[in-house]
Amino acid sequence: MLKTLKITAARKKLTSIHRTLRMDETIVVTNRDKRVLALMRWEKYDAIRETLAILEDEDLMKQLRRSIKEAGEGKLIPLERVDRKAGG
């Protein structure tokens, strides 16, 4: 969910905003009606960074696409077999 705050209001609330900001919220900070900043919980930002790192890794994305294709074709490994391979 997006909330919008003018930069002057954001400045006044900056030291306390983290107490009420939920994980699903992003605050859009505007200056003269132009979007200039996004405020979000660190956990959300960190998750976005990790997702971008995965998307930028060509080898990993190639492997992911292949895995999705194989799963769609029913080429699945039973969990019990995966668990044994992992030493569990």
Rosetta constraint file for C-alpha pairs under 8 A:
AtomPair CA 1 CA 24 HARMONIC 5.99 0.50
AtomPair CA 1 CA 25 HARMONIC 4.72 0.50
AtomPair CA 1 CA 26 HARMONIC 6.26 0.50
AtomPair CA 2 CA 25 HARMONIC 5.81 0.50
AtomPair CA 2 CA 26 HARMONIC 5.03 0.50
AtomPair CA 2 CA 27 HARMONIC 5.74 0.50
AtomPair CA 2 CA 28 HARMONIC 6.71 0.50
AtomPair CA 3 CA 25 HARMONIC 7.25 0.50
AtomPair CA 3 CA 26 HARMONIC 6.33 0.50
AtomPair CA 3 CA 27 HARMONIC 4.74 0.50
AtomPair CA 3 CA 28 HARMONIC 5.97 0.50
AtomPair CA 4 CA 27 HARMONIC 5.55 0.50
AtomPair CA 4 CA 28 HARMONIC 4.63 0.50
AtomPair CA 4 CA 29 HARMONIC 5.90 0.50
AtomPair CA 4 CA 30 HARMONIC 7.18 0.50
AtomPair CA 5 CA 9 HARMONIC 6.13 0.50
AtomPair CA 5 CA 10 HARMONIC 5.91 0.50
AtomPair CA 5 CA 27 HARMONIC 6.86 0.50
AtomPair CA 5 CA 28 HARMONIC 6.19 0.50
AtomPair CA 5 CA 29 HARMONIC 4.98 0.50
AtomPair CA 5 CA 30 HARMONIC 6.24 0.50
AtomPair CA 6 CA 10 HARMONIC 6.22 0.50
AtomPair CA 6 CA 29 HARMONIC 5.56 0.50
AtomPair CA 6 CA 30 HARMONIC 4.80 0.50
AtomPair CA 6 CA 31 HARMONIC 6.05 0.50
AtomPair CA 6 CA 32 HARMONIC 7.90 0.50
AtomPair CA 6 CA 33 HARMONIC 7.78 0.50
AtomPair CA 7 CA 11 HARMONIC 6.06 0.50
AtomPair CA 7 CA 29 HARMONIC 5.57 0.50
AtomPair CA 7 CA 30 HARMONIC 5.53 0.50
AtomPair CA 7 CA 31 HARMONIC 5.57 0.50
AtomPair CA 8 CA 12 HARMONIC 6.57 0.50
AtomPair CA 9 CA 13 HARMONIC 6.40 0.50
AtomPair CA 10 CA 14 HARMONIC 5.70 0.50
AtomPair CA 10 CA 29 HARMONIC 6.88 0.50
AtomPair CA 13 CA 17 HARMONIC 5.61 0.50
AtomPair CA 14 CA 18 HARMONIC 7.77 0.50
AtomPair CA 16 CA 20 HARMONIC 7.76 0.50
AtomPair CA 17 CA 21 HARMONIC 6.15 0.50
AtomPair CA 18 CA 41 HARMONIC 7.30 0.50
AtomPair CA 21 CA 25 HARMONIC 6.42 0.50
AtomPair CA 21 CA 26 HARMONIC 7.92 0.50
AtomPair CA 21 CA 40 HARMONIC 7.33 0.50
AtomPair CA 21 CA 41 HARMONIC 6.93 0.50
AtomPair CA 22 CA 41 HARMONIC 7.24 0.50
AtomPair CA 23 CA 40 HARMONIC 7.46 0.50
AtomPair CA 23 CA 41 HARMONIC 6.00 0.50
AtomPair CA 23 CA 43 HARMONIC 7.67 0.50
AtomPair CA 23 CA 44 HARMONIC 6.50 0.50
AtomPair CA 25 CA 40 HARMONIC 6.62 0.50
AtomPair CA 26 CA 38 HARMONIC 6.44 0.50
AtomPair CA 26 CA 39 HARMONIC 5.62 0.50
AtomPair CA 26 CA 40 HARMONIC 4.89 0.50
AtomPair CA 26 CA 41 HARMONIC 7.93 0.50
AtomPair CA 27 CA 38 HARMONIC 5.57 0.50
AtomPair CA 27 CA 39 HARMONIC 4.91 0.50
AtomPair CA 27 CA 40 HARMONIC 6.52 0.50
AtomPair CA 28 CA 35 HARMONIC 6.49 0.50
AtomPair CA 28 CA 36 HARMONIC 7.58 0.50
AtomPair CA 28 CA 37 HARMONIC 5.99 0.50
AtomPair CA 28 CA 38 HARMONIC 4.79 0.50
AtomPair CA 28 CA 39 HARMONIC 6.56 0.50
AtomPair CA 29 CA 35 HARMONIC 5.92 0.50
AtomPair CA 29 CA 36 HARMONIC 5.87 0.50
AtomPair CA 29 CA 37 HARMONIC 4.98 0.50
AtomPair CA 29 CA 38 HARMONIC 6.03 0.50
AtomPair CA 29 CA 39 HARMONIC 7.50 0.50
AtomPair CA 30 CA 34 HARMONIC 5.11 0.50
AtomPair CA 30 CA 35 HARMONIC 4.42 0.50
AtomPair CA 30 CA 36 HARMONIC 5.45 0.50
AtomPair CA 30 CA 37 HARMONIC 6.98 0.50
AtomPair CA 31 CA 35 HARMONIC 6.56 0.50
AtomPair CA 31 CA 36 HARMONIC 6.48 0.50
AtomPair CA 40 CA 44 HARMONIC 6.63 0.50
AtomPair CA 40 CA 45 HARMONIC 6.68 0.50
AtomPair CA 41 CA 45 HARMONIC 6.49 0.50
AtomPair CA 42 CA 46 HARMONIC 5.98 0.50
AtomPair CA 43 CA 47 HARMONIC 6.18 0.50
AtomPair CA 44 CA 48 HARMONIC 6.28 0.50
AtomPair CA 45 CA 49 HARMONIC 6.24 0.50
AtomPair CA 46 CA 50 HARMONIC 6.24 0.50
AtomPair CA 47 CA 51 HARMONIC 6.17 0.50
AtomPair CA 48 CA 52 HARMONIC 6.17 0.50
AtomPair CA 49 CA 53 HARMONIC 6.22 0.50
AtomPair CA 50 CA 54 HARMONIC 6.36 0.50
AtomPair CA 51 CA 55 HARMONIC 6.22 0.50
AtomPair CA 52 CA 56 HARMONIC 6.09 0.50
AtomPair CA 53 CA 57 HARMONIC 6.38 0.50
AtomPair CA 54 CA 60 HARMONIC 6.78 0.50
AtomPair CA 54 CA 61 HARMONIC 7.04 0.50
AtomPair CA 55 CA 60 HARMONIC 7.94 0.50
AtomPair CA 55 CA 61 HARMONIC 6.36 0.50
AtomPair CA 56 CA 61 HARMONIC 7.88 0.50
AtomPair CA 57 CA 61 HARMONIC 6.17 0.50
AtomPair CA 58 CA 62 HARMONIC 6.08 0.50
AtomPair CA 59 CA 63 HARMONIC 6.24 0.50
AtomPair CA 60 CA 64 HARMONIC 6.12 0.50
AtomPair CA 61 CA 65 HARMONIC 6.08 0.50
AtomPair CA 62 CA 66 HARMONIC 6.23 0.50
AtomPair CA 63 CA 67 HARMONIC 6.13 0.50
AtomPair CA 64 CA 68 HARMONIC 6.17 0.50
AtomPair CA 65 CA 69 HARMONIC 6.17 0.50
AtomPair CA 66 CA 70 HARMONIC 6.14 0.50
AtomPair CA 67 CA 71 HARMONIC 6.07 0.50
AtomPair CA 68 CA 72 HARMONIC 6.16 0.50
AtomPair CA 69 CA 73 HARMONIC 6.32 0.50
AtomPair CA 70 CA 74 HARMONIC 6.34 0.50
AtomPair CA 70 CA 75 HARMONIC 5.13 0.50
AtomPair CA 70 CA 76 HARMONIC 7.30 0.50
AtomPair CA 71 CA 75 HARMONIC 5.34 0.50
AtomPair CA 71 CA 76 HARMONIC 5.83 0.50
AtomPair CA 77 CA 81 HARMONIC 6.74 0.50
AtomPair CA 77 CA 82 HARMONIC 6.76 0.50
AtomPair CA 78 CA 82 HARMONIC 6.53 0.50
AtomPair CA 79 CA 83 HARMONIC 5.99 0.50
AtomPair CA 80 CA 84 HARMONIC 6.31 0.50
AtomPair CA 81 CA 85 HARMONIC 6.28 0.50
AtomPair CA 82 CA 86 HARMONIC 6.27 0.50
AtomPair CA 83 CA 87 HARMONIC 6.45 0.50
AtomPair CA 83 CA 88 HARMONIC 5.21 0.50
AtomPair CA 84 CA 88 HARMONIC 5.51 0.50
